[in-house]
Amino acid sequence: MPLQVIEILARGVPVALGARVTSVRKQRRRGGGGVELSVRSGEAGPETKLTAEFAVVTVSLGVLQQGSL
C-alpha cells in the first residue's frame, strides 16, 4: 500500500512508529473493552501509557521466532 493511502486512512488516529511496546493490557469498560499499552520511544525513552478501543501491534519475524512474546 503506498504511504499516501496509509496516511489518509490514519488521519486522526494516533500512530507511534518505532515505539517499543513494553506491555499490553486488556481493559474492561462499560459498553465494551479496550486496551492499555505501555510504550517507550527508543531503548531508554520515558514510558508512556496509551489507551484505546483497539490496537495494532506489529513485530519482526525475528522476534516471533525467538518466542519471547
CYANA upper distance limits for C-alpha pairs under 8 A (distance plus 0.5 A):
  1 MET  CA      5 VAL  CA      7.17
  1 MET  CA      6 ILE  CA      7.54
  2 PRO  CA      6 ILE  CA      7.30
  3 LEU  CA      7 GLU  CA      6.66
  4 GLN  CA      8 ILE  CA      6.76
  5 VAL  CA      9 LEU  CA      6.72
  6 ILE  CA     10 ALA  CA      6.50
  7 GLU  CA     11 ARG  CA      6.81
 10 ALA  CA     14 PRO  CA      8.22
 10 ALA  CA     15 VAL  CA      8.17
 18 GLY  CA     41 SER  CA      7.45
 18 GLY  CA     42 GLY  CA      8.00
 19 ALA  CA     39 VAL  CA      6.65
 19 ALA  CA     40 ARG  CA      6.09
 19 ALA  CA     41 SER  CA      5.20
 19 ALA  CA     42 GLY  CA      7.00
 20 ARG  CA     39 VAL  CA      5.90
 20 ARG  CA     40 ARG  CA      5.52
 20 ARG  CA     41 SER  CA      6.63
 20 ARG  CA     42 GLY  CA      7.17
 20 ARG  CA     43 GLU  CA      8.18
 21 VAL  CA     37 LEU  CA      7.27
 21 VAL  CA     38 SER  CA      6.33
 21 VAL  CA     39 VAL  CA      4.82
 21 VAL  CA     40 ARG  CA      6.92
 22 THR  CA     37 LEU  CA      8.05
 22 THR  CA     38 SER  CA      5.95
 22 THR  CA     39 VAL  CA      6.11
 22 THR  CA     40 ARG  CA      7.73
 23 SER  CA     37 LEU  CA      6.24
 23 SER  CA     38 SER  CA      5.67
 23 SER  CA     39 VAL  CA      7.84
 24 VAL  CA     35 VAL  CA      7.23
 24 VAL  CA     36 GLU  CA      6.30
 24 VAL  CA     37 LEU  CA      5.19
 24 VAL  CA     38 SER  CA      7.13
 25 ARG  CA     35 VAL  CA      6.04
 25 ARG  CA     36 GLU  CA      5.62
 25 ARG  CA     37 LEU  CA      6.99
 26 LYS  CA     33 GLY  CA      7.70
 26 LYS  CA     34 GLY  CA      6.46
 26 LYS  CA     35 VAL  CA      5.11
 26 LYS  CA     36 GLU  CA      6.98
 27 GLN  CA     33 GLY  CA      6.02
 27 GLN  CA     34 GLY  CA      5.43
 27 GLN  CA     35 VAL  CA      5.75
 27 GLN  CA     36 GLU  CA      7.26
 28 ARG  CA     32 GLY  CA      7.17
 28 ARG  CA     33 GLY  CA      5.18
 28 ARG  CA     34 GLY  CA      7.00
 29 ARG  CA     33 GLY  CA      5.60
 29 ARG  CA     34 GLY  CA      7.48
 33 GLY  CA     53 GLU  CA      7.02
 34 GLY  CA     51 THR  CA      7.72
 34 GLY  CA     52 ALA  CA      6.17
 34 GLY  CA     53 GLU  CA      4.63
 34 GLY  CA     54 PHE  CA      6.18
 35 VAL  CA     51 THR  CA      6.16
 35 VAL  CA     52 ALA  CA      6.06
 35 VAL  CA     53 GLU  CA      6.62
 35 VAL  CA     54 PHE  CA      6.40
 35 VAL  CA     55 ALA  CA      7.51
 36 GLU  CA     49 LYS  CA      7.20
 36 GLU  CA     50 LEU  CA      6.09
 36 GLU  CA     51 THR  CA      4.89
 36 GLU  CA     52 ALA  CA      7.17
 37 LEU  CA     49 LYS  CA      6.07
 37 LEU  CA     50 LEU  CA      5.61
 37 LEU  CA     51 THR  CA      6.79
 38 SER  CA     47 GLU  CA      6.89
 38 SER  CA     48 THR  CA      6.12
 38 SER  CA     49 LYS  CA      5.05
 38 SER  CA     50 LEU  CA      6.95
 39 VAL  CA     47 GLU  CA      6.01
 39 VAL  CA     48 THR  CA      5.83
 39 VAL  CA     49 LYS  CA      6.89
 39 VAL  CA     50 LEU  CA      8.17
 40 ARG  CA     44 ALA  CA      7.94
 40 ARG  CA     45 GLY  CA      5.92
 40 ARG  CA     46 PRO  CA      6.32
 40 ARG  CA     47 GLU  CA      5.27
 40 ARG  CA     48 THR  CA      6.87
 41 SER  CA     45 GLY  CA      5.56
 41 SER  CA     46 PRO  CA      7.53
 41 SER  CA     47 GLU  CA      8.18
 59 VAL  CA     63 VAL  CA      6.93
 59 VAL  CA     64 LEU  CA      7.62
 60 SER  CA     64 LEU  CA      7.12
 61 LEU  CA     65 GLN  CA      6.61
 62 GLY  CA     66 GLN  CA      6.76
 63 VAL  CA     67 GLY  CA      7.24
 63 VAL  CA     68 SER  CA      7.25
 63 VAL  CA     69 LEU  CA      8.13
 64 LEU  CA     68 SER  CA      7.57
 64 LEU  CA     69 LEU  CA      7.54
